[in-house]
Amino acid sequence: MSANMATTTTQTCSANDYTYFKELSNVAFSVACRYVKNSCMQDDTAKIINTKKLPA
């Protein structure tokens, strides 16, 4: 695996772990947001998928 390849991790976090900063994009089934991780003040992003809008 190349050192330049992005990795994807899935974590379950409490809402208290992050502070919402701003919305980056909003498309049909998802929203991408920028957050700041409270424990270390690092920027982080999350893509939130609205499963209710997904076709069955």
Buried (B, 14 or more C-beta within 10 A) or exposed (E): EEEEEEEEEEEEEEEEEBEEEEEEEEEEEBBEBBBEEEEEEEEBEBEEEEEEEEEE
